[in-house]
């Protein structure tokens, strides 16, 4: 019980002395943003779906919050991220691959060959 009380006290002290928006250190956030850029950039290069490019860029915009404490930038980034999520949602619906329908005559001739 003493050990858990000590951990809770340390967490409260560190949060009070250095409050941040993100619960993780900056190096971890930059690493996650880089990993998402690489992953979604590769998926966009392979599949060419627009929402993947949006998902590659969005975490990089969120990193602006690490370097600024301005409320205008905070709300601006939030609005931009919301718009990007809505655009990605719409583009994932609009840019679906078209399925080709085979007619019964095409399937029977293919089976006979």
PDB file as gemmi writes it, atoms N, CA and C in Angstrom:
CRYST1    1.000    1.000    1.000  90.00  90.00  90.00 P 1                      
ATOM      1  N   UNK A   1       0.824  -1.180   0.000  1.00  0.00           N  
ATOM      2  CA  UNK A   1       0.000   0.000   0.000  1.00  0.00           C  
ATOM      3  C   UNK A   1       0.876   1.254   0.000  1.00  0.00           C  
ATOM      4  N   UNK A   2       1.967   1.216   0.724  1.00  0.00           N  
ATOM      5  CA  UNK A   2       2.863   2.352   0.780  1.00  0.00           C  
ATOM      6  C   UNK A   2       3.446   2.643  -0.604  1.00  0.00           C  
ATOM      7  N   UNK A   3       3.777   1.590  -1.332  1.00  0.00           N  
ATOM      8  CA  UNK A   3       4.371   1.742  -2.665  1.00  0.00           C  
ATOM      9  C   UNK A   3       3.405   2.426  -3.630  1.00  0.00           C  
ATOM     10  N   UNK A   4       2.143   2.008  -3.630  1.00  0.00           N  
ATOM     11  CA  UNK A   4       1.163   2.629  -4.527  1.00  0.00           C  
ATOM     12  C   UNK A   4       0.891   4.080  -4.134  1.00  0.00           C  
ATOM     13  N   UNK A   5       0.881   4.367  -2.833  1.00  0.00           N  
ATOM     14  CA  UNK A   5       0.709   5.757  -2.394  1.00  0.00           C  
ATOM     15  C   UNK A   5       1.873   6.620  -2.866  1.00  0.00           C  
ATOM     16  N   UNK A   6       3.077   6.043  -2.834  1.00  0.00           N  
ATOM     17  CA  UNK A   6       4.253   6.772  -3.281  1.00  0.00           C  
ATOM     18  C   UNK A   6       4.145   7.070  -4.785  1.00  0.00           C  
ATOM     19  N   UNK A   7       3.712   6.104  -5.597  1.00  0.00           N  
ATOM     20  CA  UNK A   7       3.576   6.314  -7.033  1.00  0.00           C  
ATOM     21  C   UNK A   7       2.517   7.374  -7.345  1.00  0.00           C  
ATOM     22  N   UNK A   8       1.431   7.349  -6.611  1.00  0.00           N  
ATOM     23  CA  UNK A   8       0.374   8.348  -6.819  1.00  0.00           C  
ATOM     24  C   UNK A   8       0.887   9.744  -6.458  1.00  0.00           C  
ATOM     25  N   UNK A   9       1.627   9.844  -5.375  1.00  0.00           N  
ATOM     26  CA  UNK A   9       2.186  11.142  -4.963  1.00  0.00           C  
ATOM     27  C   UNK A   9       3.173  11.667  -5.992  1.00  0.00           C  
ATOM     28  N   UNK A  10       4.027  10.802  -6.522  1.00  0.00           N  
ATOM     29  CA  UNK A  10       4.995  11.224  -7.536  1.00  0.00           C  
ATOM     30  C   UNK A  10       4.275  11.690  -8.798  1.00  0.00           C  
ATOM     31  N   UNK A  11       3.230  10.983  -9.194  1.00  0.00           N  
ATOM     32  CA  UNK A  11       2.468  11.369 -10.385  1.00  0.00           C  
ATOM     33  C   UNK A  11       1.820  12.734 -10.195  1.00  0.00           C  
ATOM     34  N   UNK A  12       1.280  12.986  -9.017  1.00  0.00           N  
ATOM     35  CA  UNK A  12       0.644  14.279  -8.757  1.00  0.00           C  
ATOM     36  C   UNK A  12       1.670  15.404  -8.766  1.00  0.00           C  
ATOM     37  N   UNK A  13       2.832  15.154  -8.202  1.00  0.00           N  
ATOM     38  CA  UNK A  13       3.869  16.183  -8.154  1.00  0.00           C  
ATOM     39  C   UNK A  13       4.366  16.489  -9.560  1.00  0.00           C  
ATOM     40  N   UNK A  14       4.627  15.460 -10.382  1.00  0.00           N  
ATOM     41  CA  UNK A  14       5.148  15.705 -11.723  1.00  0.00           C  
ATOM     42  C   UNK A  14       4.110  16.381 -12.604  1.00  0.00           C  
ATOM     43  N   UNK A  15       2.835  16.048 -12.447  1.00  0.00           N  
ATOM     44  CA  UNK A  15       1.788  16.707 -13.224  1.00  0.00           C  
ATOM     45  C   UNK A  15       1.621  18.160 -12.811  1.00  0.00           C  
ATOM     46  N   UNK A  16       1.781  18.435 -11.534  1.00  0.00           N  
ATOM     47  CA  UNK A  16       1.591  19.795 -11.053  1.00  0.00           C  
ATOM     48  C   UNK A  16       2.751  20.695 -11.458  1.00  0.00           C  
ATOM     49  N   UNK A  17       3.956  20.153 -11.535  1.00  0.00           N  
ATOM     50  CA  UNK A  17       5.103  20.991 -11.868  1.00  0.00           C  
ATOM     51  C   UNK A  17       5.268  21.186 -13.363  1.00  0.00           C  
ATOM     52  N   UNK A  18       4.792  20.242 -14.185  1.00  0.00           N  
ATOM     53  CA  UNK A  18       4.952  20.347 -15.632  1.00  0.00           C  
ATOM     54  C   UNK A  18       3.693  19.853 -16.327  1.00  0.00           C  
ATOM     55  N   UNK A  19       2.625  20.634 -16.307  1.00  0.00           N  
ATOM     56  CA  UNK A  19       1.396  20.165 -16.946  1.00  0.00           C  
ATOM     57  C   UNK A  19       1.499  20.235 -18.474  1.00  0.00           C  
ATOM     58  N   UNK A  20       1.032  19.195 -19.132  1.00  0.00           N  
ATOM     59  CA  UNK A  20       1.024  19.166 -20.593  1.00  0.00           C  
ATOM     60  C   UNK A  20      -0.310  18.622 -21.070  1.00  0.00           C  
ATOM     61  N   UNK A  21      -0.559  18.786 -22.362  1.00  0.00           N  
ATOM     62  CA  UNK A  21      -1.789  18.277 -22.963  1.00  0.00           C  
ATOM     63  C   UNK A  21      -1.701  16.766 -23.149  1.00  0.00           C  
ATOM     64  N   UNK A  22      -0.517  16.308 -23.531  1.00  0.00           N  
ATOM     65  CA  UNK A  22      -0.332  14.901 -23.863  1.00  0.00           C  
ATOM     66  C   UNK A  22       0.138  14.107 -22.653  1.00  0.00           C  
ATOM     67  N   UNK A  23      -0.339  12.873 -22.504  1.00  0.00           N  
ATOM     68  CA  UNK A  23       0.080  12.066 -21.362  1.00  0.00           C  
ATOM     69  C   UNK A  23       1.413  11.360 -21.568  1.00  0.00           C  
ATOM     70  N   UNK A  24       2.011  11.500 -22.753  1.00  0.00           N  
ATOM     71  CA  UNK A  24       3.269  10.826 -23.063  1.00  0.00           C  
ATOM     72  C   UNK A  24       4.364  11.853 -23.290  1.00  0.00           C  
ATOM     73  N   UNK A  25       5.620  11.436 -23.158  1.00  0.00           N  
ATOM     74  CA  UNK A  25       6.714  12.379 -23.424  1.00  0.00           C  
ATOM     75  C   UNK A  25       6.778  12.753 -24.917  1.00  0.00           C  
ATOM     76  N   UNK A  26       7.433  13.871 -25.208  1.00  0.00           N  
ATOM     77  CA  UNK A  26       7.487  14.392 -26.576  1.00  0.00           C  
ATOM     78  C   UNK A  26       8.164  13.415 -27.529  1.00  0.00           C  
ATOM     79  N   UNK A  27       9.226  12.742 -27.096  1.00  0.00           N  
ATOM     80  CA  UNK A  27       9.930  11.837 -27.997  1.00  0.00           C  
ATOM     81  C   UNK A  27       9.029  10.686 -28.440  1.00  0.00           C  
ATOM     82  N   UNK A  28       8.131  10.244 -27.559  1.00  0.00           N  
ATOM     83  CA  UNK A  28       7.225   9.158 -27.903  1.00  0.00           C  
ATOM     84  C   UNK A  28       6.165   9.645 -28.905  1.00  0.00           C  
ATOM     85  N   UNK A  29       5.679  10.858 -28.733  1.00  0.00           N  
ATOM     86  CA  UNK A  29       4.689  11.417 -29.648  1.00  0.00           C  
ATOM     87  C   UNK A  29       5.281  11.637 -31.035  1.00  0.00           C  
ATOM     88  N   UNK A  30       6.510  12.112 -31.078  1.00  0.00           N  
ATOM     89  CA  UNK A  30       7.171  12.307 -32.372  1.00  0.00           C  
ATOM     90  C   UNK A  30       7.406  10.960 -33.047  1.00  0.00           C  
ATOM     91  N   UNK A  31       7.764   9.957 -32.277  1.00  0.00           N  
ATOM     92  CA  UNK A  31       7.950   8.608 -32.837  1.00  0.00           C  
ATOM     93  C   UNK A  31       6.655   8.032 -33.380  1.00  0.00           C  
ATOM     94  N   UNK A  32       5.552   8.216 -32.656  1.00  0.00           N  
ATOM     95  CA  UNK A  32       4.258   7.724 -33.143  1.00  0.00           C  
ATOM     96  C   UNK A  32       3.813   8.467 -34.401  1.00  0.00           C  
ATOM     97  N   UNK A  33       4.063   9.767 -34.446  1.00  0.00           N  
ATOM     98  CA  UNK A  33       3.719  10.546 -35.642  1.00  0.00           C  
ATOM     99  C   UNK A  33       4.553  10.097 -36.841  1.00  0.00           C  
ATOM    100  N   UNK A  34       5.826   9.830 -36.609  1.00  0.00           N  
ATOM    101  CA  UNK A  34       6.688   9.346 -37.695  1.00  0.00           C  
ATOM    102  C   UNK A  34       6.253   7.962 -38.165  1.00  0.00           C  
ATOM    103  N   UNK A  35       5.884   7.101 -37.223  1.00  0.00           N  
ATOM    104  CA  UNK A  35       5.419   5.755 -37.591  1.00  0.00           C  
ATOM    105  C   UNK A  35       4.120   5.831 -38.394  1.00  0.00           C  
ATOM    106  N   UNK A  36       3.212   6.722 -38.008  1.00  0.00           N  
ATOM    107  CA  UNK A  36       1.968   6.849 -38.768  1.00  0.00           C  
ATOM    108  C   UNK A  36       2.230   7.433 -40.145  1.00  0.00           C  
ATOM    109  N   UNK A  37       3.170   8.368 -40.247  1.00  0.00           N  
ATOM    110  CA  UNK A  37       3.527   8.923 -41.544  1.00  0.00           C  
ATOM    111  C   UNK A  37       4.094   7.840 -42.462  1.00  0.00           C  
ATOM    112  N   UNK A  38       4.967   7.016 -41.940  1.00  0.00           N  
ATOM    113  CA  UNK A  38       5.561   5.945 -42.746  1.00  0.00           C  
ATOM    114  C   UNK A  38       4.508   4.909 -43.129  1.00  0.00           C  
ATOM    115  N   UNK A  39       3.694   4.479 -42.167  1.00  0.00           N  
ATOM    116  CA  UNK A  39       2.699   3.437 -42.443  1.00  0.00           C  
ATOM    117  C   UNK A  39       1.654   3.904 -43.443  1.00  0.00           C  
ATOM    118  N   UNK A  40       1.007   5.041 -43.159  1.00  0.00           N  
ATOM    119  CA  UNK A  40      -0.054   5.511 -44.049  1.00  0.00           C  
ATOM    120  C   UNK A  40       0.507   6.029 -45.375  1.00  0.00           C  
ATOM    121  N   UNK A  41       1.734   6.559 -45.367  1.00  0.00           N  
ATOM    122  CA  UNK A  41       2.370   6.956 -46.617  1.00  0.00           C  
ATOM    123  C   UNK A  41       2.614   5.756 -47.514  1.00  0.00           C  
ATOM    124  N   UNK A  42       3.068   4.657 -46.925  1.00  0.00           N  
ATOM    125  CA  UNK A  42       3.276   3.431 -47.695  1.00  0.00           C  
ATOM    126  C   UNK A  42       1.950   2.883 -48.211  1.00  0.00           C  
ATOM    127  N   UNK A  43       0.929   2.861 -47.350  1.00  0.00           N  
ATOM    128  CA  UNK A  43      -0.383   2.355 -47.781  1.00  0.00           C  
ATOM    129  C   UNK A  43      -0.963   3.221 -48.899  1.00  0.00           C  
ATOM    130  N   UNK A  44      -0.738   4.551 -48.840  1.00  0.00           N  
ATOM    131  CA  UNK A  44      -1.214   5.421 -49.906  1.00  0.00           C  
ATOM    132  C   UNK A  44      -0.455   5.149 -51.196  1.00  0.00           C  
ATOM    133  N   UNK A  45       0.847   4.899 -51.099  1.00  0.00           N  
ATOM    134  CA  UNK A  45       1.638   4.605 -52.294  1.00  0.00           C  
ATOM    135  C   UNK A  45       1.181   3.300 -52.951  1.00  0.00           C  
ATOM    136  N   UNK A  46       0.719   2.342 -52.151  1.00  0.00           N  
ATOM    137  CA  UNK A  46       0.290   1.055 -52.689  1.00  0.00           C  
ATOM    138  C   UNK A  46      -1.153   1.093 -53.180  1.00  0.00           C  
ATOM    139  N   UNK A  47      -2.056   1.633 -52.367  1.00  0.00           N  
ATOM    140  CA  UNK A  47      -3.486   1.548 -52.677  1.00  0.00           C  
ATOM    141  C   UNK A  47      -4.071   2.809 -53.303  1.00  0.00           C  
ATOM    142  N   UNK A  48      -3.420   3.946 -53.164  1.00  0.00           N  
ATOM    143  CA  UNK A  48      -3.877   5.227 -53.728  1.00  0.00           C  
ATOM    144  C   UNK A  48      -5.268   5.645 -53.245  1.00  0.00           C  
ATOM    145  N   UNK A  49      -5.538   5.478 -51.962  1.00  0.00           N  
ATOM    146  CA  UNK A  49      -6.802   5.936 -51.386  1.00  0.00           C  
ATOM    147  C   UNK A  49      -6.544   7.242 -50.641  1.00  0.00           C  
ATOM    148  N   UNK A  50      -7.330   8.276 -50.921  1.00  0.00           N  
ATOM    149  CA  UNK A  50      -7.052   9.607 -50.355  1.00  0.00           C  
ATOM    150  C   UNK A  50      -7.080   9.677 -48.832  1.00  0.00           C  
ATOM    151  N   UNK A  51      -7.937   8.891 -48.184  1.00  0.00           N  
ATOM    152  CA  UNK A  51      -8.013   8.984 -46.721  1.00  0.00           C  
ATOM    153  C   UNK A  51      -6.711   8.539 -46.062  1.00  0.00           C  
ATOM    154  N   UNK A  52      -5.934   7.695 -46.732  1.00  0.00           N  
ATOM    155  CA  UNK A  52      -4.657   7.261 -46.164  1.00  0.00           C  
ATOM    156  C   UNK A  52      -3.653   8.406 -46.149  1.00  0.00           C  
ATOM    157  N   UNK A  53      -3.694   9.241 -47.160  1.00  0.00           N  
ATOM    158  CA  UNK A  53      -2.826  10.412 -47.185  1.00  0.00           C  
ATOM    159  C   UNK A  53      -3.234  11.403 -46.095  1.00  0.00           C  
ATOM    160  N   UNK A  54      -4.524  11.551 -45.874  1.00  0.00           N  
ATOM    161  CA  UNK A  54      -5.013  12.437 -44.810  1.00  0.00           C  
ATOM    162  C   UNK A  54      -4.571  11.915 -43.440  1.00  0.00           C  
ATOM    163  N   UNK A  55      -4.662  10.604 -43.239  1.00  0.00           N  
ATOM    164  CA  UNK A  55      -4.235  10.022 -41.968  1.00  0.00           C  
ATOM    165  C   UNK A  55      -2.723  10.095 -41.788  1.00  0.00           C  
ATOM    166  N   UNK A  56      -1.977  10.199 -42.869  1.00  0.00           N  
ATOM    167  CA  UNK A  56      -0.522  10.345 -42.760  1.00  0.00           C  
ATOM    168  C   UNK A  56      -0.148  11.762 -42.321  1.00  0.00           C  
ATOM    169  N   UNK A  57      -0.928  12.747 -42.742  1.00  0.00           N  
ATOM    170  CA  UNK A  57      -0.607  14.143 -42.469  1.00  0.00           C  
ATOM    171  C   UNK A  57      -1.176  14.624 -41.131  1.00  0.00           C  
ATOM    172  N   UNK A  58      -2.323  14.110 -40.723  1.00  0.00           N  
ATOM    173  CA  UNK A  58      -3.014  14.611 -39.526  1.00  0.00           C  
ATOM    174  C   UNK A  58      -2.175  14.556 -38.238  1.00  0.00           C  
ATOM    175  N   UNK A  59      -1.448  13.477 -37.945  1.00  0.00           N  
ATOM    176  CA  UNK A  59      -0.658  13.483 -36.700  1.00  0.00           C  
ATOM    177  C   UNK A  59       0.457  14.525 -36.704  1.00  0.00           C  
ATOM    178  N   UNK A  60       0.962  14.860 -37.883  1.00  0.00           N  
ATOM    179  CA  UNK A  60       2.017  15.868 -37.942  1.00  0.00           C  
ATOM    180  C   UNK A  60       1.471  17.248 -37.573  1.00  0.00           C  
ATOM    181  N   UNK A  61       0.229  17.512 -37.939  1.00  0.00           N  
ATOM    182  CA  UNK A  61      -0.394  18.775 -37.570  1.00  0.00           C  
ATOM    183  C   UNK A  61      -0.618  18.840 -36.061  1.00  0.00           C  
ATOM    184  N   UNK A  62      -0.973  17.712 -35.469  1.00  0.00           N  
ATOM    185  CA  UNK A  62      -1.199  17.676 -34.023  1.00  0.00           C  
ATOM    186  C   UNK A  62       0.083  17.930 -33.236  1.00  0.00           C  
ATOM    187  N   UNK A  63       1.238  17.694 -33.844  1.00  0.00           N  
ATOM    188  CA  UNK A  63       2.505  17.948 -33.153  1.00  0.00           C  
ATOM    189  C   UNK A  63       2.757  19.435 -32.925  1.00  0.00           C  
ATOM    190  N   UNK A  64       2.010  20.293 -33.603  1.00  0.00           N  
ATOM    191  CA  UNK A  64       2.141  21.734 -33.354  1.00  0.00           C  
ATOM    192  C   UNK A  64       1.830  22.073 -31.897  1.00  0.00           C  
ATOM    193  N   UNK A  65       1.017  21.269 -31.264  1.00  0.00           N  
ATOM    194  CA  UNK A  65       0.647  21.530 -29.872  1.00  0.00           C  
ATOM    195  C   UNK A  65       1.812  21.325 -28.908  1.00  0.00           C  
ATOM    196  N   UNK A  66       2.824  20.569 -29.338  1.00  0.00           N  
ATOM    197  CA  UNK A  66       3.996  20.375 -28.483  1.00  0.00           C  
ATOM    198  C   UNK A  66       4.819  21.645 -28.361  1.00  0.00           C  
ATOM    199  N   UNK A  67       4.796  22.466 -29.395  1.00  0.00           N  
ATOM    200  CA  UNK A  67       5.705  23.605 -29.454  1.00  0.00           C  
ATOM    201  C   UNK A  67       5.041  24.939 -29.152  1.00  0.00           C  
ATOM    202  N   UNK A  68       3.748  24.938 -28.872  1.00  0.00           N  
ATOM    203  CA  UNK A  68       3.057  26.195 -28.605  1.00  0.00           C  
ATOM    204  C   UNK A  68       2.062  25.999 -27.462  1.00  0.00           C  
ATOM    205  N   UNK A  69       1.884  27.042 -26.681  1.00  0.00           N  
ATOM    206  CA  UNK A  69       0.912  27.003 -25.599  1.00  0.00           C  
ATOM    207  C   UNK A  69      -0.238  27.974 -25.853  1.00  0.00           C  
ATOM    208  N   UNK A  70      -0.359  28.466 -27.076  1.00  0.00           N  
ATOM    209  CA  UNK A  70      -1.394  29.422 -27.431  1.00  0.00           C  
ATOM    210  C   UNK A  70      -2.748  28.719 -27.558  1.00  0.00           C  
ATOM    211  N   UNK A  71      -3.768  29.345 -26.997  1.00  0.00           N  
ATOM    212  CA  UNK A  71      -5.126  28.784 -27.107  1.00  0.00           C  
ATOM    213  C   UNK A  71      -5.634  28.847 -28.541  1.00  0.00           C  
ATOM    214  N   UNK A  72      -5.211  29.862 -29.298  1.00  0.00           N  
ATOM    215  CA  UNK A  72      -5.634  29.965 -30.688  1.00  0.00           C  
ATOM    216  C   UNK A  72      -5.118  28.781 -31.509  1.00  0.00           C  
ATOM    217  N   UNK A  73      -3.877  28.420 -31.301  1.00  0.00           N  
ATOM    218  CA  UNK A  73      -3.315  27.262 -32.014  1.00  0.00           C  
ATOM    219  C   UNK A  73      -3.984  25.984 -31.531  1.00  0.00           C  
ATOM    220  N   UNK A  74      -4.257  25.891 -30.247  1.00  0.00           N  
ATOM    221  CA  UNK A  74      -4.920  24.709 -29.692  1.00  0.00           C  
ATOM    222  C   UNK A  74      -6.274  24.486 -30.357  1.00  0.00           C  
ATOM    223  N   UNK A  75      -7.099  25.524 -30.418  1.00  0.00           N  
ATOM    224  CA  UNK A  75      -8.414  25.398 -31.036  1.00  0.00           C  
ATOM    225  C   UNK A  75      -8.315  25.287 -32.553  1.00  0.00           C  
ATOM    226  N   UNK A  76      -7.347  25.958 -33.145  1.00  0.00           N  
ATOM    227  CA  UNK A  76      -7.150  25.862 -34.593  1.00  0.00           C  
ATOM    228  C   UNK A  76      -6.780  24.452 -35.018  1.00  0.00           C  
ATOM    229  N   UNK A  77      -5.876  23.835 -34.280  1.00  0.00           N  
ATOM    230  CA  UNK A  77      -5.491  22.453 -34.581  1.00  0.00           C  
ATOM    231  C   UNK A  77      -6.683  21.519 -34.391  1.00  0.00           C  
ATOM    232  N   UNK A  78      -7.475  21.758 -33.370  1.00  0.00           N  
ATOM    233  CA  UNK A  78      -8.665  20.936 -33.158  1.00  0.00           C  
ATOM    234  C   UNK A  78      -9.651  21.028 -34.300  1.00  0.00           C  
ATOM    235  N   UNK A  79      -9.863  22.246 -34.790  1.00  0.00           N  
ATOM    236  CA  UNK A  79     -10.785  22.425 -35.919  1.00  0.00           C  
ATOM    237  C   UNK A  79     -10.227  21.780 -37.180  1.00  0.00           C  
ATOM    238  N   UNK A  80      -8.937  21.960 -37.438  1.00  0.00           N  
ATOM    239  CA  UNK A  80      -8.311  21.346 -38.614  1.00  0.00           C  
ATOM    240  C   UNK A  80      -8.388  19.826 -38.539  1.00  0.00           C  
ATOM    241  N   UNK A  81      -8.128  19.264 -37.361  1.00  0.00           N  
ATOM    242  CA  UNK A  81      -8.195  17.807 -37.198  1.00  0.00           C  
ATOM    243  C   UNK A  81      -9.617  17.295 -37.410  1.00  0.00           C  
ATOM    244  N   UNK A  82     -10.610  18.013 -36.905  1.00  0.00           N  
ATOM    245  CA  UNK A  82     -12.005  17.622 -37.113  1.00  0.00           C  
ATOM    246  C   UNK A  82     -12.355  17.650 -38.593  1.00  0.00           C  
ATOM    247  N   UNK A  83     -11.938  18.696 -39.290  1.00  0.00           N  
ATOM    248  CA  UNK A  83     -12.197  18.791 -40.729  1.00  0.00           C  
ATOM    249  C   UNK A  83     -11.509  17.650 -41.479  1.00  0.00           C  
ATOM    250  N   UNK A  84     -10.269  17.336 -41.110  1.00  0.00           N  
ATOM    251  CA  UNK A  84      -9.548  16.242 -41.777  1.00  0.00           C  
ATOM    252  C   UNK A  84     -10.220  14.891 -41.535  1.00  0.00           C  
ATOM    253  N   UNK A  85     -10.723  14.672 -40.326  1.00  0.00           N  
ATOM    254  CA  UNK A  85     -11.421  13.420 -40.039  1.00  0.00           C  
ATOM    255  C   UNK A  85     -12.695  13.316 -40.865  1.00  0.00           C  
ATOM    256  N   UNK A  86     -13.434  14.419 -40.975  1.00  0.00           N  
ATOM    257  CA  UNK A  86     -14.654  14.396 -41.786  1.00  0.00           C  
ATOM    258  C   UNK A  86     -14.338  14.177 -43.265  1.00  0.00           C  
ATOM    259  N   UNK A  87     -13.287  14.826 -43.766  1.00  0.00           N  
ATOM    260  CA  UNK A  87     -12.891  14.624 -45.158  1.00  0.00           C  
ATOM    261  C   UNK A  87     -12.452  13.184 -45.385  1.00  0.00           C  
ATOM    262  N   UNK A  88     -11.713  12.606 -44.449  1.00  0.00           N  
ATOM    263  CA  UNK A  88     -11.273  11.215 -44.581  1.00  0.00           C  
ATOM    264  C   UNK A  88     -12.467  10.268 -44.572  1.00  0.00           C  
ATOM    265  N   UNK A  89     -13.453  10.552 -43.723  1.00  0.00           N  
ATOM    266  CA  UNK A  89     -14.651   9.711 -43.669  1.00  0.00           C  
ATOM    267  C   UNK A  89     -15.413   9.772 -44.989  1.00  0.00           C  
ATOM    268  N   UNK A  90     -15.612  10.967 -45.508  1.00  0.00           N  
ATOM    269  CA  UNK A  90     -16.338  11.117 -46.769  1.00  0.00           C  
ATOM    270  C   UNK A  90     -15.558  10.484 -47.920  1.00  0.00           C  
ATOM    271  N   UNK A  91     -14.256  10.694 -47.951  1.00  0.00           N  
ATOM    272  CA  UNK A  91     -13.468  10.127 -49.052  1.00  0.00           C  
ATOM    273  C   UNK A  91     -13.392   8.600 -48.980  1.00  0.00           C  
ATOM    274  N   UNK A  92     -13.471   8.039 -47.788  1.00  0.00           N  
ATOM    275  CA  UNK A  92     -13.460   6.572 -47.701  1.00  0.00           C  
ATOM    276  C   UNK A  92     -14.755   5.977 -48.239  1.00  0.00           C  
ATOM    277  N   UNK A  93     -15.847   6.734 -48.154  1.00  0.00           N  
ATOM    278  CA  UNK A  93     -17.119   6.269 -48.707  1.00  0.00           C  
ATOM    279  C   UNK A  93     -17.170   6.519 -50.209  1.00  0.00           C  
ATOM    280  N   UNK A  94     -16.748   7.687 -50.629  1.00  0.00           N  
ATOM    281  CA  UNK A  94     -16.846   8.067 -52.041  1.00  0.00           C  
ATOM    282  C   UNK A  94     -15.857   7.287 -52.908  1.00  0.00           C  
ATOM    283  N   UNK A  95     -14.681   7.034 -52.422  1.00  0.00           N  
ATOM    284  CA  UNK A  95     -13.620   6.415 -53.227  1.00  0.00           C  
ATOM    285  C   UNK A  95     -13.546   4.908 -53.048  1.00  0.00           C  
ATOM    286  N   UNK A  96     -14.671   4.259 -52.895  1.00  0.00           N  
ATOM    287  CA  UNK A  96     -14.669   2.801 -52.788  1.00  0.00           C  
ATOM    288  C   UNK A  96     -14.380   2.193 -54.151  1.00  0.00           C  
ATOM    289  N   UNK A  97     -13.685   1.055 -54.193  1.00  0.00           N  
ATOM    290  CA  UNK A  97     -13.434   0.418 -55.493  1.00  0.00           C  
ATOM    291  C   UNK A  97     -14.730  -0.120 -56.081  1.00  0.00           C  
ATOM    292  N   UNK A  98     -14.858   0.035 -57.378  1.00  0.00           N  
ATOM    293  CA  UNK A  98     -16.056  -0.437 -58.051  1.00  0.00           C  
ATOM    294  C   UNK A  98     -15.934  -1.936 -58.291  1.00  0.00           C  
ATOM    295  N   UNK A  99     -16.981  -2.662 -57.940  1.00  0.00           N  
ATOM    296  CA  UNK A  99     -16.974  -4.107 -58.159  1.00  0.00           C  
ATOM    297  C   UNK A  99     -17.572  -4.388 -59.527  1.00  0.00           C  
ATOM    298  N   UNK A 100     -16.980  -5.325 -60.218  1.00  0.00           N  
ATOM    299  CA  UNK A 100     -17.490  -5.697 -61.537  1.00  0.00           C  
ATOM    300  C   UNK A 100     -18.447  -6.861 -61.375  1.00  0.00           C  
ATOM    301  N   UNK A 101     -19.569  -6.741 -62.031  1.00  0.00           N  
ATOM    302  CA  UNK A 101     -20.559  -7.813 -61.966  1.00  0.00           C  
ATOM    303  C   UNK A 101     -20.454  -8.657 -63.227  1.00  0.00           C  
ATOM    304  N   UNK A 102     -20.398  -9.951 -63.042  1.00  0.00           N  
ATOM    305  CA  UNK A 102     -20.333 -10.858 -64.181  1.00  0.00           C  
ATOM    306  C   UNK A 102     -21.742 -11.306 -64.534  1.00  0.00           C  
ATOM    307  N   UNK A 103     -22.018 -11.347 -65.796  1.00  0.00           N  
ATOM    308  CA  UNK A 103     -23.317 -11.842 -66.238  1.00  0.00           C  
ATOM    309  C   UNK A 103     -23.262 -13.362 -66.302  1.00  0.00           C  
ATOM    310  N   UNK A 104     -24.395 -14.032 -66.219  1.00  0.00           N  
ATOM    311  CA  UNK A 104     -24.382 -15.497 -66.276  1.00  0.00           C  
ATOM    312  C   UNK A 104     -23.790 -16.035 -67.583  1.00  0.00           C  
ATOM    313  N   UNK A 105     -23.919 -15.308 -68.669  1.00  0.00           N  
ATOM    314  CA  UNK A 105     -23.355 -15.775 -69.941  1.00  0.00           C  
ATOM    315  C   UNK A 105     -21.833 -15.777 -69.881  1.00  0.00           C  
ATOM    316  N   UNK A 106     -21.240 -14.830 -69.207  1.00  0.00           N  
ATOM    317  CA  UNK A 106     -19.786 -14.776 -69.100  1.00  0.00           C  
ATOM    318  C   UNK A 106     -19.258 -15.907 -68.225  1.00  0.00           C  
ATOM    319  N   UNK A 107     -19.980 -16.255 -67.178  1.00  0.00           N  
ATOM    320  CA  UNK A 107     -19.508 -17.309 -66.286  1.00  0.00           C  
ATOM    321  C   UNK A 107     -19.633 -18.679 -66.935  1.00  0.00           C  
ATOM    322  N   UNK A 108     -20.660 -18.901 -67.751  1.00  0.00           N  
ATOM    323  CA  UNK A 108     -20.812 -20.213 -68.388  1.00  0.00           C  
ATOM    324  C   UNK A 108     -19.775 -20.401 -69.481  1.00  0.00           C  
ATOM    325  N   UNK A 109     -19.425 -19.356 -70.222  1.00  0.00           N  
ATOM    326  CA  UNK A 109     -18.402 -19.506 -71.249  1.00  0.00           C  
ATOM    327  C   UNK A 109     -17.039 -19.676 -70.633  1.00  0.00           C  
ATOM    328  N   UNK A 110     -16.813 -19.084 -69.490  1.00  0.00           N  
ATOM    329  CA  UNK A 110     -15.546 -19.247 -68.824  1.00  0.00           C  
ATOM    330  C   UNK A 110     -15.377 -20.665 -68.284  1.00  0.00           C  
ATOM    331  N   UNK A 111     -16.458 -21.284 -67.840  1.00  0.00           N  
ATOM    332  CA  UNK A 111     -16.397 -22.646 -67.310  1.00  0.00           C  
ATOM    333  C   UNK A 111     -16.191 -23.652 -68.449  1.00  0.00           C  
ATOM    334  N   UNK A 112     -16.718 -23.384 -69.642  1.00  0.00           N  
ATOM    335  CA  UNK A 112     -16.615 -24.308 -70.748  1.00  0.00           C  
ATOM    336  C   UNK A 112     -15.216 -24.329 -71.325  1.00  0.00           C  
ATOM    337  N   UNK A 113     -14.482 -23.221 -71.226  1.00  0.00           N  
ATOM    338  CA  UNK A 113     -13.124 -23.146 -71.792  1.00  0.00           C  
ATOM    339  C   UNK A 113     -12.188 -23.927 -70.974  1.00  0.00           C  
TER     340      UNK A 113                                                      
END                                                                             
